[in-house]
Amino acid sequence: MTIEMRVHGHPLAILPAVHKVVQKIDPNLPLIQPMTQRAQFEETISRQLLFARLAEFFGLLAIVLVGTGLYGALTYRVSMRTVEIGVRMAVGARREQVVWMILKDSFLLTAMGVLIGTPLAIWTAQMLASVLYGVTPSDALSYVLAILGVALVALTASALPARRAASIDPLTALRTE
């Protein structure tokens, strides 16, 4: 038997009075696990909350990994192209052109990742359709927001290597050859 009560104030403070009323109805009826509706609700969705928190954690971890990987790849490419960048700047390339050259590399890598990753994400979403809540596997807004998020992470990760490339001294770069 389940009893629901609407009370004013703290709901668990009324338990002694409830226990007395239940004992008057039947002395053999115990109060088993009295809880608030909020606690009962949280208990029923605790598994879904755990899954959502894990998904959030792994999403943030993926963002960090994408940013770190792209940053590392671009930093390596800039260090390998130091002489080329120095020659370009010595011949007359402006800093904005050098920054755009590095950002273009970043956007090309990002575009390749998006082109490969989007079909994989759609396929994975189809497989996980039974655990998606409030989103369909083909929700276009989610994919657009994810792609914009990846583009933002790529822009952030490539800003420092692009800035570093634009600050290369042409004479120093040419002397390292």
ChimeraX commands (.cxc) that place a marker at each C-alpha (Angstrom):
marker #1 position 0.00,0.00,0.00 radius 0.5
marker #1 position 1.26,3.44,-0.87 radius 0.5
marker #1 position 0.17,6.60,0.89 radius 0.5
marker #1 position 0.70,10.04,-0.57 radius 0.5
marker #1 position 0.29,13.18,1.47 radius 0.5
marker #1 position 0.48,16.86,0.70 radius 0.5
marker #1 position 1.94,18.78,3.62 radius 0.5
marker #1 position 3.00,22.33,4.38 radius 0.5
marker #1 position 6.57,22.72,5.61 radius 0.5
marker #1 position 9.18,20.00,5.83 radius 0.5
marker #1 position 7.53,16.72,4.68 radius 0.5
marker #1 position 9.58,14.31,6.81 radius 0.5
marker #1 position 8.77,16.24,10.02 radius 0.5
marker #1 position 5.23,14.86,9.96 radius 0.5
marker #1 position 6.38,11.20,10.02 radius 0.5
marker #1 position 5.66,10.58,13.73 radius 0.5
marker #1 position 2.07,11.74,13.30 radius 0.5
marker #1 position 1.69,9.63,10.15 radius 0.5
marker #1 position 3.07,6.62,11.99 radius 0.5
marker #1 position 0.42,7.06,14.74 radius 0.5
marker #1 position -2.41,7.31,12.18 radius 0.5
marker #1 position -1.19,4.21,10.34 radius 0.5
marker #1 position -0.96,2.32,13.66 radius 0.5
marker #1 position -4.60,3.25,14.40 radius 0.5
marker #1 position -5.65,1.83,11.02 radius 0.5
marker #1 position -3.71,-1.40,11.47 radius 0.5
marker #1 position -1.05,-1.99,14.14 radius 0.5
marker #1 position 0.75,-4.48,11.87 radius 0.5
marker #1 position 1.38,-1.97,9.05 radius 0.5
marker #1 position 4.97,-0.71,9.10 radius 0.5
marker #1 position 6.18,2.45,7.39 radius 0.5
marker #1 position 8.69,1.14,4.86 radius 0.5
marker #1 position 11.01,3.68,3.27 radius 0.5
marker #1 position 9.09,6.91,3.77 radius 0.5
marker #1 position 10.41,9.45,1.26 radius 0.5
marker #1 position 9.48,12.62,-0.49 radius 0.5
marker #1 position 8.26,12.60,-4.06 radius 0.5
marker #1 position 11.40,14.46,-5.09 radius 0.5
marker #1 position 13.58,11.71,-3.56 radius 0.5
marker #1 position 11.47,9.04,-5.25 radius 0.5
marker #1 position 11.75,10.87,-8.58 radius 0.5
marker #1 position 15.53,11.20,-8.21 radius 0.5
marker #1 position 15.78,7.52,-7.36 radius 0.5
marker #1 position 13.87,6.51,-10.48 radius 0.5
marker #1 position 15.96,8.64,-12.83 radius 0.5
marker #1 position 19.34,8.15,-11.14 radius 0.5
marker #1 position 20.52,5.78,-13.87 radius 0.5
marker #1 position 19.60,8.22,-16.62 radius 0.5
marker #1 position 21.32,11.04,-14.71 radius 0.5
marker #1 position 24.46,8.94,-14.39 radius 0.5
marker #1 position 24.42,8.22,-18.12 radius 0.5
marker #1 position 23.87,11.91,-18.90 radius 0.5
marker #1 position 26.73,12.97,-16.63 radius 0.5
marker #1 position 29.04,10.38,-18.17 radius 0.5
marker #1 position 28.08,11.53,-21.65 radius 0.5
marker #1 position 28.75,15.13,-20.62 radius 0.5
marker #1 position 32.14,14.18,-19.18 radius 0.5
marker #1 position 33.17,12.26,-22.28 radius 0.5
marker #1 position 31.93,15.11,-24.49 radius 0.5
marker #1 position 34.13,17.56,-22.60 radius 0.5
marker #1 position 37.02,15.11,-22.78 radius 0.5
marker #1 position 36.51,14.86,-26.54 radius 0.5
marker #1 position 36.61,18.66,-26.82 radius 0.5
marker #1 position 39.89,18.76,-24.89 radius 0.5
marker #1 position 41.38,15.97,-27.00 radius 0.5
marker #1 position 40.33,17.59,-30.28 radius 0.5
marker #1 position 41.73,20.93,-29.18 radius 0.5
marker #1 position 44.99,19.44,-27.91 radius 0.5
marker #1 position 45.48,17.27,-30.98 radius 0.5
marker #1 position 44.81,20.08,-33.40 radius 0.5
marker #1 position 47.01,22.45,-31.44 radius 0.5
marker #1 position 49.86,19.92,-31.42 radius 0.5
marker #1 position 49.53,19.16,-35.12 radius 0.5
marker #1 position 49.48,22.82,-36.09 radius 0.5
marker #1 position 52.36,23.72,-33.78 radius 0.5
marker #1 position 54.41,20.93,-35.35 radius 0.5
marker #1 position 53.52,22.09,-38.87 radius 0.5
marker #1 position 54.46,25.68,-38.01 radius 0.5
marker #1 position 57.80,24.55,-36.59 radius 0.5
marker #1 position 58.49,22.51,-39.75 radius 0.5
marker #1 position 57.53,25.44,-41.98 radius 0.5
marker #1 position 59.55,28.08,-40.11 radius 0.5
marker #1 position 61.93,28.62,-43.03 radius 0.5
marker #1 position 59.08,28.77,-45.55 radius 0.5
marker #1 position 57.23,31.30,-43.41 radius 0.5
marker #1 position 60.41,33.31,-42.96 radius 0.5
marker #1 position 61.00,33.36,-46.74 radius 0.5
marker #1 position 57.40,34.39,-47.37 radius 0.5
marker #1 position 57.71,37.23,-44.86 radius 0.5
marker #1 position 61.11,38.29,-46.27 radius 0.5
marker #1 position 59.62,38.41,-49.78 radius 0.5
marker #1 position 56.78,40.61,-48.55 radius 0.5
marker #1 position 54.00,38.50,-47.08 radius 0.5
marker #1 position 52.06,40.36,-44.41 radius 0.5
marker #1 position 51.38,38.90,-40.97 radius 0.5
marker #1 position 47.66,38.59,-41.80 radius 0.5
marker #1 position 48.53,36.41,-44.79 radius 0.5
marker #1 position 50.68,34.14,-42.62 radius 0.5
marker #1 position 47.93,33.88,-40.01 radius 0.5
marker #1 position 45.40,33.05,-42.73 radius 0.5
marker #1 position 47.75,30.39,-44.15 radius 0.5
marker #1 position 47.89,28.63,-40.77 radius 0.5
marker #1 position 44.18,29.06,-40.09 radius 0.5
marker #1 position 43.41,27.68,-43.55 radius 0.5
marker #1 position 45.39,24.53,-42.68 radius 0.5
marker #1 position 43.40,24.25,-39.47 radius 0.5
marker #1 position 40.08,24.65,-41.24 radius 0.5
marker #1 position 41.04,22.08,-43.86 radius 0.5
marker #1 position 41.89,19.56,-41.14 radius 0.5
marker #1 position 38.66,20.42,-39.34 radius 0.5
marker #1 position 36.60,20.10,-42.52 radius 0.5
marker #1 position 38.09,16.67,-43.19 radius 0.5
marker #1 position 37.26,15.63,-39.64 radius 0.5
marker #1 position 33.70,16.91,-39.95 radius 0.5
marker #1 position 33.22,15.17,-43.31 radius 0.5
marker #1 position 34.42,11.88,-41.87 radius 0.5
marker #1 position 32.87,12.29,-38.43 radius 0.5
marker #1 position 29.35,13.42,-39.35 radius 0.5
marker #1 position 28.32,10.17,-41.10 radius 0.5
marker #1 position 29.88,8.22,-38.24 radius 0.5
marker #1 position 27.92,10.31,-35.74 radius 0.5
marker #1 position 24.68,9.75,-37.64 radius 0.5
marker #1 position 25.34,6.00,-37.76 radius 0.5
marker #1 position 26.17,5.92,-34.02 radius 0.5
marker #1 position 23.05,7.95,-33.20 radius 0.5
marker #1 position 20.95,5.43,-35.13 radius 0.5
marker #1 position 22.48,2.64,-33.04 radius 0.5
marker #1 position 21.85,4.53,-29.78 radius 0.5
marker #1 position 18.34,5.71,-30.70 radius 0.5
marker #1 position 16.78,3.85,-27.78 radius 0.5
marker #1 position 18.77,5.82,-25.17 radius 0.5
marker #1 position 18.33,9.27,-26.71 radius 0.5
marker #1 position 15.95,11.46,-24.74 radius 0.5
marker #1 position 14.28,14.46,-26.33 radius 0.5
marker #1 position 16.40,14.16,-29.48 radius 0.5
marker #1 position 15.91,12.11,-32.60 radius 0.5
marker #1 position 18.92,10.43,-34.22 radius 0.5
marker #1 position 18.55,12.74,-37.22 radius 0.5
marker #1 position 18.16,16.01,-35.28 radius 0.5
marker #1 position 19.73,18.58,-37.62 radius 0.5
marker #1 position 20.08,21.26,-34.95 radius 0.5
marker #1 position 22.25,18.97,-32.81 radius 0.5
marker #1 position 24.56,18.25,-35.72 radius 0.5
marker #1 position 24.81,21.92,-36.70 radius 0.5
marker #1 position 25.61,22.93,-33.12 radius 0.5
marker #1 position 28.19,20.14,-32.85 radius 0.5
marker #1 position 29.87,21.23,-36.09 radius 0.5
marker #1 position 29.90,24.85,-34.91 radius 0.5
marker #1 position 31.37,23.70,-31.60 radius 0.5
marker #1 position 34.13,21.79,-33.39 radius 0.5
marker #1 position 34.83,24.84,-35.57 radius 0.5
marker #1 position 35.08,27.02,-32.46 radius 0.5
marker #1 position 37.47,24.57,-30.79 radius 0.5
marker #1 position 39.54,24.43,-33.99 radius 0.5
marker #1 position 39.71,28.21,-34.19 radius 0.5
marker #1 position 40.74,28.44,-30.54 radius 0.5
marker #1 position 43.35,25.69,-30.91 radius 0.5
marker #1 position 44.85,27.23,-34.04 radius 0.5
marker #1 position 45.00,30.82,-32.78 radius 0.5
marker #1 position 48.26,30.39,-30.84 radius 0.5
marker #1 position 50.21,28.56,-33.61 radius 0.5
marker #1 position 48.97,31.12,-36.15 radius 0.5
marker #1 position 50.05,33.98,-33.90 radius 0.5
marker #1 position 53.40,32.32,-33.33 radius 0.5
marker #1 position 53.87,31.87,-37.09 radius 0.5
marker #1 position 53.06,35.53,-37.73 radius 0.5
marker #1 position 55.69,36.61,-35.21 radius 0.5
marker #1 position 58.53,34.67,-36.84 radius 0.5
marker #1 position 61.47,36.94,-37.58 radius 0.5
marker #1 position 62.41,36.43,-41.26 radius 0.5
marker #1 position 66.15,36.87,-40.62 radius 0.5
marker #1 position 66.20,34.36,-37.80 radius 0.5
marker #1 position 64.18,31.87,-39.85 radius 0.5
marker #1 position 66.53,32.20,-42.81 radius 0.5
marker #1 position 69.61,31.75,-40.62 radius 0.5
marker #1 position 68.31,28.44,-39.22 radius 0.5
marker #1 position 68.49,26.88,-42.70 radius 0.5
marker link #1:1,2 radius 0.2
marker link #1:2,3 radius 0.2
marker link #1:3,4 radius 0.2
marker link #1:4,5 radius 0.2
marker link #1:5,6 radius 0.2
marker link #1:6,7 radius 0.2
marker link #1:7,8 radius 0.2
marker link #1:8,9 radius 0.2
marker link #1:9,10 radius 0.2
marker link #1:10,11 radius 0.2
marker link #1:11,12 radius 0.2
marker link #1:12,13 radius 0.2
marker link #1:13,14 radius 0.2
marker link #1:14,15 radius 0.2
marker link #1:15,16 radius 0.2
marker link #1:16,17 radius 0.2
marker link #1:17,18 radius 0.2
marker link #1:18,19 radius 0.2
marker link #1:19,20 radius 0.2
marker link #1:20,21 radius 0.2
marker link #1:21,22 radius 0.2
marker link #1:22,23 radius 0.2
marker link #1:23,24 radius 0.2
marker link #1:24,25 radius 0.2
marker link #1:25,26 radius 0.2
marker link #1:26,27 radius 0.2
marker link #1:27,28 radius 0.2
marker link #1:28,29 radius 0.2
marker link #1:29,30 radius 0.2
marker link #1:30,31 radius 0.2
marker link #1:31,32 radius 0.2
marker link #1:32,33 radius 0.2
marker link #1:33,34 radius 0.2
marker link #1:34,35 radius 0.2
marker link #1:35,36 radius 0.2
marker link #1:36,37 radius 0.2
marker link #1:37,38 radius 0.2
marker link #1:38,39 radius 0.2
marker link #1:39,40 radius 0.2
marker link #1:40,41 radius 0.2
marker link #1:41,42 radius 0.2
marker link #1:42,43 radius 0.2
marker link #1:43,44 radius 0.2
marker link #1:44,45 radius 0.2
marker link #1:45,46 radius 0.2
marker link #1:46,47 radius 0.2
marker link #1:47,48 radius 0.2
marker link #1:48,49 radius 0.2
marker link #1:49,50 radius 0.2
marker link #1:50,51 radius 0.2
marker link #1:51,52 radius 0.2
marker link #1:52,53 radius 0.2
marker link #1:53,54 radius 0.2
marker link #1:54,55 radius 0.2
marker link #1:55,56 radius 0.2
marker link #1:56,57 radius 0.2
marker link #1:57,58 radius 0.2
marker link #1:58,59 radius 0.2
marker link #1:59,60 radius 0.2
marker link #1:60,61 radius 0.2
marker link #1:61,62 radius 0.2
marker link #1:62,63 radius 0.2
marker link #1:63,64 radius 0.2
marker link #1:64,65 radius 0.2
marker link #1:65,66 radius 0.2
marker link #1:66,67 radius 0.2
marker link #1:67,68 radius 0.2
marker link #1:68,69 radius 0.2
marker link #1:69,70 radius 0.2
marker link #1:70,71 radius 0.2
marker link #1:71,72 radius 0.2
marker link #1:72,73 radius 0.2
marker link #1:73,74 radius 0.2
marker link #1:74,75 radius 0.2
marker link #1:75,76 radius 0.2
marker link #1:76,77 radius 0.2
marker link #1:77,78 radius 0.2
marker link #1:78,79 radius 0.2
marker link #1:79,80 radius 0.2
marker link #1:80,81 radius 0.2
marker link #1:81,82 radius 0.2
marker link #1:82,83 radius 0.2
marker link #1:83,84 radius 0.2
marker link #1:84,85 radius 0.2
marker link #1:85,86 radius 0.2
marker link #1:86,87 radius 0.2
marker link #1:87,88 radius 0.2
marker link #1:88,89 radius 0.2
marker link #1:89,90 radius 0.2
marker link #1:90,91 radius 0.2
marker link #1:91,92 radius 0.2
marker link #1:92,93 radius 0.2
marker link #1:93,94 radius 0.2
marker link #1:94,95 radius 0.2
marker link #1:95,96 radius 0.2
marker link #1:96,97 radius 0.2
marker link #1:97,98 radius 0.2
marker link #1:98,99 radius 0.2
marker link #1:99,100 radius 0.2
marker link #1:100,101 radius 0.2
marker link #1:101,102 radius 0.2
marker link #1:102,103 radius 0.2
marker link #1:103,104 radius 0.2
marker link #1:104,105 radius 0.2
marker link #1:105,106 radius 0.2
marker link #1:106,107 radius 0.2
marker link #1:107,108 radius 0.2
marker link #1:108,109 radius 0.2
marker link #1:109,110 radius 0.2
marker link #1:110,111 radius 0.2
marker link #1:111,112 radius 0.2
marker link #1:112,113 radius 0.2
marker link #1:113,114 radius 0.2
marker link #1:114,115 radius 0.2
marker link #1:115,116 radius 0.2
marker link #1:116,117 radius 0.2
marker link #1:117,118 radius 0.2
marker link #1:118,119 radius 0.2
marker link #1:119,120 radius 0.2
marker link #1:120,121 radius 0.2
marker link #1:121,122 radius 0.2
marker link #1:122,123 radius 0.2
marker link #1:123,124 radius 0.2
marker link #1:124,125 radius 0.2
marker link #1:125,126 radius 0.2
marker link #1:126,127 radius 0.2
marker link #1:127,128 radius 0.2
marker link #1:128,129 radius 0.2
marker link #1:129,130 radius 0.2
marker link #1:130,131 radius 0.2
marker link #1:131,132 radius 0.2
marker link #1:132,133 radius 0.2
marker link #1:133,134 radius 0.2
marker link #1:134,135 radius 0.2
marker link #1:135,136 radius 0.2
marker link #1:136,137 radius 0.2
marker link #1:137,138 radius 0.2
marker link #1:138,139 radius 0.2
marker link #1:139,140 radius 0.2
marker link #1:140,141 radius 0.2
marker link #1:141,142 radius 0.2
marker link #1:142,143 radius 0.2
marker link #1:143,144 radius 0.2
marker link #1:144,145 radius 0.2
marker link #1:145,146 radius 0.2
marker link #1:146,147 radius 0.2
marker link #1:147,148 radius 0.2
marker link #1:148,149 radius 0.2
marker link #1:149,150 radius 0.2
marker link #1:150,151 radius 0.2
marker link #1:151,152 radius 0.2
marker link #1:152,153 radius 0.2
marker link #1:153,154 radius 0.2
marker link #1:154,155 radius 0.2
marker link #1:155,156 radius 0.2
marker link #1:156,157 radius 0.2
marker link #1:157,158 radius 0.2
marker link #1:158,159 radius 0.2
marker link #1:159,160 radius 0.2
marker link #1:160,161 radius 0.2
marker link #1:161,162 radius 0.2
marker link #1:162,163 radius 0.2
marker link #1:163,164 radius 0.2
marker link #1:164,165 radius 0.2
marker link #1:165,166 radius 0.2
marker link #1:166,167 radius 0.2
marker link #1:167,168 radius 0.2
marker link #1:168,169 radius 0.2
marker link #1:169,170 radius 0.2
marker link #1:170,171 radius 0.2
marker link #1:171,172 radius 0.2
marker link #1:172,173 radius 0.2
marker link #1:173,174 radius 0.2
marker link #1:174,175 radius 0.2
marker link #1:175,176 radius 0.2
marker link #1:176,177 radius 0.2
view
